Amino acid sequence: MATLLSNGQQSVMATSNGQEQQQQQQQKDEPEQQQVEIRKSSSPKPGAMPSLKLNRMGSVSPKDKRVYKIVLTGGPCGGKTTGQSRLCTFFENLGWKVFRVPETATVLLSGGVKFSDLTEKEAYKFQENLIRTMVQIENTYFELGNSSNRNCLIICDRGVMDASAYISKDKWEKMMAGNKWNPVEMRDNRYNQILHLVSAANGAEDFYSTEDHACRSEGVDLARELDYKSAAAWVGHPYFDVIDNSTNFESKMNRMIESVCQKLGIDVGDRLQATSRKLKYLVALLPPDSEFPPFADFDVVHHYLQSAGPKVQARLRKRGQKNHWSYIHTQRRPNVHGQARIEVKTQLTHRDYMNLLAQRDDAHFTIYKKRRCFLINNQYFQLDIYKEPGHPRCKGLVLLETYSSLTGDALKNCMPKFLNIVKEVTGDPDYSMFNLSLKEDWSTTKKFCRSATHGKQDDQPPEQPPKKQYHPYDENSD
């Protein structure tokens, strides 16, 4: 039975050729094992942060403080060690406190454990104890982050779900049941964002090496397999980013930093070139489940809330599996501080969620979906299948969403070929969830959002067709 490894994602950056070669060499120096366990995150889910209110010492008021927990995962030689260092330097320069959680598997295996010497029962118990140890180590850093008077970034070298990639499904489910763990808590609520750094064995083979790592011995083919398994382990997390090898290593690191800043809503100006954008597609005639790659299905419920003004949106999202739920409050404020869109997402308790339901906006239907998450061609997709009850305009509606920096044929080649994609609808107000949920007819209502800046009422008379404007980050799906 193999030991735990990690998942992958995408990042972006650029420097001189000499620095690039140095970083590509550093990419070969990272651990290849993993960690696993559960604890509900006390910090908000990824969302926009309008500003960083720091004093000279970097402290922030308790109201504005952020504790943001990310997992760096991926196959062998993906850049995790260098990525940790880059993130640490970047956020410390912003005045944040940064904690780096060590990889539990490396700590334990460096004590003389050899998986080849373990019986099947011993290997199972080792994995179980590894997860328990990982959880306790992570919790120690989480508590330090919560008690800090500064914004805090906590970087985990692999996370709980990585363990599921290296044992059979039956054993993993037995382990979860025996410890009363569930995927929603272990995967969705415990960490704010997952960054999968794709192994150099997949797209950067010339830079793949095991020479400089005592715990790494995988060949290229095995490294590719482990990279895919580690990514599949995190499919379903609402903020899962794949940082592939489509650019040089420096750009890969920049894309990683950019992804974290984007989720946090940190405006870094031109320090990082924005590349990734949200894409949305209309899909028809879903194929049978057997044609999909490994996937995770979730029940999702959205409620729009009464807001303070026509330019502000507020909504609740309940997302879960097998009666285990996570709850998010999203407030959307367009045109703040010169940015086209600000979304602030906050994780809620069940009690807070129920209290906020009293503010439901009766002008909107509740939206019910089945959300299917899957990974293919190193690209992470969410397929939203609208369910009844709802407005007749939503009947049979299926929308595919992804984030990508690719264009043209490169983007076309990574799209799932087994889906019948009708057209791209990115930025099309006819496929905005806000508009889809309206109870009134679009031709007569004054609430229809005719531009990408949702919540902004336009002066066009109702009989004119909606003006469709492209906006790459139009209304993120929670």
Backbone torsions as a table, in degrees:
resi	resn	phi	psi	omega
1	MET	NA	130.3	-175.7
2	ALA	-77.0	157.8	175.5
3	THR	-81.2	170.0	-176.2
4	LEU	-74.3	139.3	174.4
5	LEU	-126.8	-165.3	-171.3
6	SER	-124.4	178.5	-177.3
7	ASN	-99.5	179.5	-176.0
8	GLY	-132.7	163.6	175.0
9	GLN	-159.4	-163.5	-172.5
10	GLN	-123.1	146.3	174.7
11	SER	-147.2	174.6	-173.8
12	VAL	-146.9	135.9	176.0
13	MET	-171.0	167.5	-178.4
14	ALA	-152.5	137.2	175.6
15	THR	-147.1	-161.5	-179.1
16	SER	-74.2	163.3	-179.1
17	ASN	-62.1	-37.8	180.0
18	GLY	-63.3	-43.2	177.9
19	GLN	-64.9	-38.5	-179.2
20	GLU	-61.0	-45.2	-179.5
21	GLN	-64.4	-38.2	178.8
22	GLN	-63.3	-42.1	-178.8
23	GLN	-71.0	-33.1	177.9
24	GLN	-66.2	-32.0	175.8
25	GLN	-70.2	-40.0	178.3
26	GLN	-61.5	-30.2	-178.7
27	GLN	-58.4	-21.8	-176.4
28	LYS	-86.2	-1.0	-171.0
29	ASP	-102.3	24.1	-172.4
30	GLU	-111.7	156.4	-178.4
31	PRO	-67.3	153.9	179.7
32	GLU	-128.0	61.3	173.3
33	GLN	-149.4	-162.6	-172.0
34	GLN	-153.2	-170.9	-171.8
35	GLN	-146.5	160.2	179.7
36	VAL	-164.5	137.6	168.6
37	GLU	167.4	-167.7	-166.8
38	ILE	-135.0	150.6	171.3
39	ARG	-179.5	131.8	-175.7
40	LYS	-66.5	135.1	179.8
41	SER	-71.8	134.8	177.9
42	SER	-93.4	-6.0	-179.7
43	SER	-98.5	163.0	-177.6
44	PRO	-65.4	152.7	169.9
45	LYS	-65.9	163.9	-178.2
46	PRO	-54.8	134.5	178.7
47	GLY	-165.6	177.8	-175.4
48	ALA	-80.7	143.0	175.3
49	MET	-118.1	112.2	-172.3
50	PRO	-59.0	-36.8	-177.3
51	SER	-158.8	163.5	175.4
52	LEU	-105.5	107.6	-176.1
53	LYS	-96.0	86.1	-176.2
54	LEU	-107.4	143.6	167.9
55	ASN	-94.3	-170.3	-174.0
56	ARG	-60.8	-34.1	-177.0
57	MET	-88.8	1.0	177.6
58	GLY	88.0	2.3	-179.7
59	SER	-77.8	157.7	179.2
60	VAL	-132.0	161.7	176.9
61	SER	-70.2	149.3	179.9
62	PRO	-53.8	-33.2	-178.4
63	LYS	-66.7	-36.0	-175.8
64	ASP	-93.3	-8.7	-172.6
65	LYS	-65.5	142.4	177.0
66	ARG	-121.0	137.8	168.5
67	VAL	-121.1	112.6	-171.8
68	TYR	-119.3	121.8	-172.3
69	LYS	-111.5	119.1	-179.3
70	ILE	-121.6	155.2	174.5
71	VAL	-115.3	128.7	169.0
72	LEU	-99.3	119.8	-177.4
73	THR	-137.1	175.5	-179.8
74	GLY	143.4	171.1	179.8
75	GLY	-73.7	179.7	-178.9
76	PRO	-57.7	141.9	173.5
77	CYS	59.1	50.3	179.9
78	GLY	-104.1	-15.5	179.6
79	GLY	109.6	18.2	-175.4
80	LYS	-66.4	-42.5	-178.6
81	THR	-64.2	-47.5	177.1
82	THR	-63.8	-39.8	179.5
83	GLY	-60.1	-41.5	177.2
84	GLN	-59.3	-46.9	-178.4
85	SER	-61.9	-42.7	-178.6
86	ARG	-66.0	-44.6	178.9
87	LEU	-62.7	-41.5	-179.6
88	CYS	-59.5	-50.1	-178.9
89	THR	-62.7	-44.7	-176.9
90	PHE	-61.0	-49.1	-175.4
91	PHE	-76.7	-31.3	174.0
92	GLU	-63.9	-34.6	176.9
93	ASN	-68.1	-21.3	175.3
94	LEU	-85.8	-4.5	-179.7
95	GLY	97.4	6.3	179.7
96	TRP	-82.1	153.2	166.4
97	LYS	-87.8	132.7	-178.1
98	VAL	-121.2	127.3	172.7
99	PHE	-111.0	139.6	177.6
100	ARG	-116.5	112.3	-178.6
101	VAL	-82.1	122.7	-177.7
102	PRO	-68.3	157.8	178.8
103	GLU	-75.0	117.4	-174.3
104	THR	-62.8	-40.9	-177.1
105	ALA	-60.8	-41.4	179.3
106	THR	-64.1	-41.4	178.7
107	VAL	-59.2	-46.0	-176.8
108	LEU	-73.7	-42.3	-177.2
109	LEU	-70.0	-26.6	178.6
110	SER	-70.2	-7.5	178.1
111	GLY	-88.3	10.0	175.8
112	GLY	105.6	4.7	179.7
113	VAL	-75.3	130.9	174.1
114	LYS	-123.2	119.7	-177.3
115	PHE	-61.1	-32.6	-178.8
116	SER	-65.4	-19.8	-180.0
117	ASP	-90.7	-7.9	-174.8
118	LEU	-90.7	143.2	171.3
119	THR	-73.3	169.5	179.8
120	GLU	-59.8	-41.0	-180.0
121	LYS	-67.4	-42.3	179.7
122	GLU	-64.7	-39.4	179.7
123	ALA	-64.4	-40.5	178.6
124	TYR	-61.4	-47.0	-178.9
125	LYS	-66.9	-35.4	178.3
126	PHE	-62.4	-45.5	178.9
127	GLN	-61.8	-42.9	180.0
128	GLU	-62.1	-45.5	179.4
129	ASN	-69.2	-32.0	175.8
130	LEU	-60.5	-43.8	179.3
131	ILE	-63.8	-44.9	179.7
132	ARG	-61.5	-41.2	178.8
133	THR	-64.9	-43.7	178.9
134	MET	-58.3	-44.9	-179.4
135	VAL	-60.3	-44.3	-178.7
136	GLN	-66.3	-41.6	177.6
137	ILE	-62.1	-47.2	179.7
138	GLU	-60.9	-42.9	-178.4
139	ASN	-60.6	-34.6	177.9
140	THR	-60.5	-45.5	178.7
141	TYR	-70.8	-36.1	178.4
142	PHE	-60.9	-42.3	-180.0
143	GLU	-66.7	-37.4	176.3
144	LEU	-62.9	-40.3	177.6
145	GLY	-63.4	-41.2	-179.6
146	ASN	-66.8	-31.1	-177.8
147	SER	-87.9	-12.0	-179.2
148	SER	-69.0	150.7	176.4
149	ASN	-95.6	14.0	179.6
150	ARG	-121.8	158.3	167.9
151	ASN	-56.7	139.7	-171.1
152	CYS	-134.0	128.6	173.0
153	LEU	-106.8	126.9	179.0
154	ILE	-115.3	116.9	-176.8
155	ILE	-104.2	116.0	178.7
156	CYS	-97.4	125.7	175.7
157	ASP	-82.4	93.9	-170.6
158	ARG	72.9	159.8	-176.4
159	GLY	-136.5	-178.5	-172.1
160	VAL	-54.2	-45.0	-173.3
161	MET	-69.7	-15.8	178.1
162	ASP	-57.4	-32.1	-178.3
163	ALA	-61.5	-32.1	-176.0
164	SER	-66.3	-17.1	-178.4
165	ALA	-77.5	-13.2	-170.2
166	TYR	-122.5	14.3	168.7
167	ILE	-136.2	163.2	-177.3
168	SER	-67.4	158.3	-179.5
169	LYS	-59.6	-41.5	-179.3
170	ASP	-62.4	-43.5	-179.6
171	LYS	-69.1	-37.0	178.1
172	TRP	-64.0	-45.0	179.0
173	GLU	-65.0	-36.5	175.9
174	LYS	-64.1	-42.1	179.9
175	MET	-65.0	-42.6	179.0
176	MET	-63.9	-44.3	-179.3
177	ALA	-65.0	-41.4	-178.4
178	GLY	-65.2	-26.9	-179.3
179	ASN	-106.3	4.6	-179.9
180	LYS	58.2	42.3	174.7
181	TRP	-95.9	156.2	171.6
182	ASN	-142.6	151.8	-173.5
183	PRO	-60.7	-34.6	-177.8
184	VAL	-62.9	-42.7	178.7
185	GLU	-73.4	-43.9	-174.6
186	MET	-71.1	-32.9	-173.2
187	ARG	-105.5	-51.6	-169.0
188	ASP	-86.2	-41.9	-174.2
189	ASN	-90.6	-20.4	-174.1
190	ARG	-78.2	-38.6	-175.9
191	TYR	-121.5	146.1	-179.9
192	ASN	-79.8	-33.1	-175.3
193	GLN	-154.1	144.0	177.4
194	ILE	-115.8	128.0	177.9
195	LEU	-116.5	113.2	179.6
196	HIS	-98.1	110.4	178.2
197	LEU	-91.5	109.5	-173.2
198	VAL	-64.7	136.9	-179.9
199	SER	-58.1	145.6	174.6
200	ALA	-61.5	-19.6	177.2
201	ALA	-67.0	-11.7	-179.3
202	ASN	-121.1	84.2	175.9
203	GLY	108.4	-10.8	177.1
204	ALA	-141.3	49.7	-171.6
205	GLU	-59.1	-30.2	-178.5
206	ASP	-64.4	-20.5	-177.2
207	PHE	-104.7	3.4	179.8
208	TYR	-78.9	131.6	-179.9
209	SER	-154.3	150.0	174.5
210	THR	-116.8	6.7	-171.5
211	GLU	-65.6	-36.3	-169.5
212	ASP	-101.1	17.7	-179.6
213	HIS	-131.6	120.1	-173.3
214	ALA	-65.2	-28.8	-176.1
215	CYS	-99.6	6.8	-175.4
216	ARG	-112.7	127.8	179.9
217	SER	-140.9	8.5	-173.5
218	GLU	-74.1	138.3	170.7
219	GLY	-77.4	176.4	-175.1
220	VAL	-61.0	-45.6	-177.1
221	ASP	-63.5	-43.6	178.7
222	LEU	-67.1	-38.4	179.2
223	ALA	-61.6	-39.8	176.9
224	ARG	-62.4	-43.8	-179.8
225	GLU	-63.0	-44.1	-179.8
226	LEU	-66.8	-34.6	178.2
227	ASP	-63.0	-44.7	179.6
228	TYR	-65.5	-43.0	-179.5
229	LYS	-62.7	-40.5	-178.7
230	SER	-68.4	-35.1	175.9
231	ALA	-67.6	-43.6	-179.1
232	ALA	-61.7	-28.9	-179.0
233	ALA	-63.1	-25.2	-176.6
234	TRP	-103.5	1.9	178.6
235	VAL	-59.5	127.7	-176.9
236	GLY	116.9	-23.2	176.7
237	HIS	-64.9	135.8	-174.6
238	PRO	-67.7	-18.2	-179.0
239	TYR	-132.4	73.0	-175.9
240	PHE	-113.9	117.6	-176.3
241	ASP	-118.3	133.3	178.7
242	VAL	-103.0	121.0	179.7
243	ILE	-104.9	102.3	-171.5
244	ASP	-92.1	-171.0	-177.5
245	ASN	-106.5	31.9	-177.8
246	SER	-76.2	-10.4	177.7
247	THR	-125.8	178.7	174.8
248	ASN	-69.9	172.1	-171.6
249	PHE	-65.2	-37.8	179.2
250	GLU	-62.5	-42.4	177.8
251	SER	-66.5	-34.6	176.5
252	LYS	-60.3	-44.7	179.0
253	MET	-64.9	-37.8	178.6
254	ASN	-66.3	-39.1	178.4
255	ARG	-63.7	-36.2	177.1
256	MET	-62.1	-49.3	-179.6
257	ILE	-64.0	-42.2	179.3
258	GLU	-58.2	-41.1	-178.5
259	SER	-61.8	-42.6	179.5
260	VAL	-67.1	-45.1	-179.8
261	CYS	-61.9	-38.9	-179.6
262	GLN	-63.1	-43.2	179.7
263	LYS	-67.4	-34.7	179.5
264	LEU	-79.9	-15.3	-177.9
265	GLY	78.9	24.9	-180.0
266	ILE	-85.8	122.4	179.3
267	ASP	-86.8	110.8	-178.9
268	VAL	-105.7	13.7	178.2
269	GLY	59.9	-133.1	-178.4
270	ASP	-96.5	14.9	179.1
271	ARG	-66.0	-31.4	175.8
272	LEU	-128.6	128.9	-179.0
273	GLN	-75.1	122.7	179.4
274	ALA	-70.6	127.1	-177.2
275	THR	-128.3	-40.5	-174.4
276	SER	-80.1	141.7	178.6
277	ARG	-140.4	154.7	178.8
278	LYS	-81.4	136.6	178.7
279	LEU	-124.5	141.4	-178.4
280	LYS	-132.0	137.2	-176.9
281	TYR	-132.9	144.0	173.2
282	LEU	-85.5	132.1	-176.5
283	VAL	-122.2	142.3	178.0
284	ALA	-127.6	157.7	172.7
285	LEU	50.8	73.0	-179.8
286	LEU	-61.0	137.0	177.4
287	PRO	-76.1	168.5	175.2
288	PRO	-63.3	157.7	-178.0
289	ASP	-57.5	-29.0	-176.8
290	SER	-64.4	-19.4	-179.5
291	GLU	-87.4	-8.6	179.0
292	PHE	-83.8	151.5	167.2
293	PRO	-69.8	175.4	177.2
294	PRO	-50.8	132.6	-175.1
295	PHE	-138.5	166.1	173.6
296	ALA	-127.0	131.3	179.3
297	ASP	-104.8	142.0	179.0
298	PHE	-133.4	148.1	168.0
299	ASP	-90.1	131.4	-177.3
300	VAL	-129.1	134.7	178.5
301	VAL	-129.3	127.6	178.4
302	HIS	-115.6	136.1	172.1
303	HIS	-124.4	127.1	170.7
304	TYR	-84.7	141.4	-176.6
305	LEU	-109.2	159.1	172.0
306	GLN	-63.1	138.3	-175.6
307	SER	-120.0	167.9	-174.1
308	ALA	-74.8	-17.8	-178.9
309	GLY	-167.8	171.9	-175.4
310	PRO	-67.7	-18.3	-179.2
311	LYS	-96.8	3.7	-177.6
312	VAL	-115.6	133.7	174.2
313	GLN	-114.8	144.5	173.1
314	ALA	-139.1	137.8	179.5
315	ARG	-149.6	158.5	175.4
316	LEU	-112.0	146.0	174.2
317	ARG	-132.0	131.4	172.7
318	LYS	-114.0	126.8	-174.5
319	ARG	-137.6	130.6	-178.4
320	GLY	-170.5	177.6	177.7
321	GLN	-136.4	138.2	173.0
322	LYS	49.5	44.8	175.6
323	ASN	66.9	19.9	170.2
324	HIS	-110.2	127.1	-168.0
325	TRP	-126.8	151.5	165.7
326	SER	-119.5	151.1	-173.7
327	TYR	-129.4	133.3	-178.5
328	ILE	-131.3	136.1	169.6
329	HIS	-106.5	127.8	178.9
330	THR	-119.1	128.8	172.3
331	GLN	-118.1	129.6	-176.4
332	ARG	-114.2	121.7	-178.7
333	ARG	-124.8	107.2	-179.1
334	PRO	-77.2	154.9	172.2
335	ASN	55.3	49.9	176.2
336	VAL	-105.5	130.6	178.0
337	HIS	52.9	35.9	176.6
338	GLY	78.8	0.5	178.7
339	GLN	-92.0	147.3	-176.1
340	ALA	-68.4	-27.2	-175.1
341	ARG	-158.1	135.3	172.9
342	ILE	-124.2	125.5	174.6
343	GLU	-121.7	123.6	177.8
344	VAL	-108.7	118.1	-178.2
345	LYS	-109.9	133.2	-178.5
346	THR	-130.6	130.7	176.5
347	GLN	-75.6	137.8	-175.8
348	LEU	-116.7	156.4	166.1
349	THR	-82.5	166.8	177.7
350	HIS	-61.1	-38.7	-179.5
351	ARG	-64.2	-45.2	178.5
352	ASP	-61.4	-41.1	179.4
353	TYR	-59.8	-47.1	-178.6
354	MET	-64.4	-37.7	178.9
355	ASN	-65.7	-41.0	-179.0
356	LEU	-70.7	-21.6	178.4
357	LEU	-60.8	-22.8	178.1
358	ALA	-65.1	-16.8	-179.3
359	GLN	-96.4	15.4	179.9
360	ARG	-54.9	141.5	178.6
361	ASP	-90.1	116.0	-176.7
362	ASP	-70.9	-6.7	177.2
363	ALA	-79.0	-7.0	-177.1
364	HIS	-122.2	141.7	167.6
365	PHE	-71.7	152.6	166.2
366	THR	-71.4	136.0	179.9
367	ILE	-99.2	127.2	177.0
368	TYR	-115.3	132.5	-179.5
369	LYS	-138.1	157.1	158.5
370	LYS	-105.7	123.8	-179.4
371	ARG	-106.2	122.0	179.0
372	ARG	-108.9	122.9	-178.5
373	CYS	-110.7	134.2	179.3
374	PHE	-154.0	163.4	-178.1
375	LEU	-122.1	130.8	177.4
376	ILE	-151.6	138.0	-179.6
377	ASN	54.3	39.9	-178.7
378	ASN	59.7	23.5	179.5
379	GLN	-123.3	133.2	-177.0
380	TYR	-96.6	129.2	-176.8
381	PHE	-123.8	148.9	169.6
382	GLN	-122.8	127.4	179.7
383	LEU	-112.1	113.5	-179.5
384	ASP	-97.9	117.7	-179.2
385	ILE	-108.6	107.6	-175.9
386	TYR	-70.2	140.9	-176.2
387	LYS	-123.8	160.4	175.2
388	GLU	-84.6	156.5	0.8
389	PRO	-76.4	155.4	179.3
390	GLY	177.2	-179.1	178.6
391	HIS	-69.0	145.5	178.5
392	PRO	-54.0	-26.4	179.8
393	ARG	-65.8	-17.4	-179.0
394	CYS	-94.6	-5.5	-175.9
395	LYS	-64.0	124.0	178.7
396	GLY	75.4	6.5	-176.4
397	LEU	-74.8	132.1	176.8
398	VAL	-133.6	125.4	-179.2
399	LEU	-124.7	134.8	178.8
400	LEU	-106.1	133.6	-179.3
401	GLU	-130.1	146.4	174.6
402	THR	-157.1	164.2	171.1
403	TYR	-112.9	135.6	-179.2
404	SER	-156.8	148.5	171.5
405	SER	-98.9	-0.5	-177.5
406	LEU	-78.7	157.2	176.2
407	THR	-140.9	168.5	172.9
408	GLY	57.9	-138.2	-176.8
409	ASP	-64.8	-33.1	179.8
410	ALA	-62.0	-41.4	176.7
411	LEU	-68.6	-43.3	-179.3
412	LYS	-59.8	-38.9	-177.0
413	ASN	-71.2	-22.3	-179.2
414	CYS	-92.4	-6.5	-179.4
415	MET	-73.3	149.3	-179.3
416	PRO	-67.0	115.7	-176.0
417	LYS	-72.5	-19.6	-176.7
418	PHE	-81.2	-5.6	178.9
419	LEU	-99.2	145.6	176.5
420	ASN	-90.4	89.8	-177.7
421	ILE	-86.2	118.2	-175.2
422	VAL	-77.9	-48.6	-178.1
423	LYS	-169.4	163.7	173.0
424	GLU	-83.5	136.4	-178.7
425	VAL	-127.1	23.3	178.4
426	THR	-55.9	125.1	178.0
427	GLY	76.5	0.8	179.8
428	ASP	-78.7	116.9	-177.2
429	PRO	-62.3	-20.6	177.3
430	ASP	-65.9	-17.7	-178.4
431	TYR	-118.1	18.1	171.9
432	SER	-76.0	133.3	179.5
433	MET	-61.3	-34.1	177.4
434	PHE	-58.7	-48.2	-179.4
435	ASN	-71.5	-38.9	-179.6
436	LEU	-61.3	-29.0	-176.8
437	SER	-86.6	-8.1	-178.5
438	LEU	-63.5	136.5	179.6
439	LYS	-79.0	-34.0	-178.0
440	GLU	-75.5	159.2	176.8
441	ASP	-68.5	138.3	-177.4
442	TRP	-60.8	-30.1	-175.5
443	SER	-74.8	-15.1	-177.6
444	THR	-119.5	-23.3	-176.0
445	THR	-72.0	147.8	174.1
446	LYS	-93.4	-1.2	-176.3
447	LYS	-91.2	-11.5	-177.5
448	PHE	-60.6	129.2	178.5
449	CYS	-84.6	110.1	-174.9
450	ARG	-92.0	-4.3	178.0
451	SER	-127.6	172.9	-178.6
452	ALA	-67.4	-20.5	179.4
453	THR	-84.4	88.0	-174.2
454	HIS	-61.1	146.4	-179.5
455	GLY	93.8	-14.1	-180.0
456	LYS	-90.2	118.7	-179.3
457	GLN	-86.8	137.0	-170.5
458	ASP	-104.5	154.0	-173.3
459	ASP	-86.6	3.1	-179.5
460	GLN	-67.0	142.9	175.8
461	PRO	-64.4	150.0	-174.6
462	PRO	-58.0	-31.9	-175.4
463	GLU	-70.8	-17.3	177.8
464	GLN	-75.7	145.3	178.5
465	PRO	-66.0	151.8	179.2
466	PRO	-59.3	137.2	175.6
467	LYS	-80.1	125.5	-176.2
468	LYS	-101.9	121.2	-179.8
469	GLN	-122.8	137.7	-179.7
470	TYR	-75.3	133.2	174.0
471	HIS	-147.5	113.5	-169.6
472	PRO	-66.1	-22.7	-179.2
473	TYR	-111.2	29.9	-174.9
474	ASP	-62.5	119.4	172.8
475	GLU	42.2	84.4	178.5
476	ASN	-61.2	141.5	173.7
477	SER	-82.1	127.7	176.7
478	ASP	-70.7	NA	NA
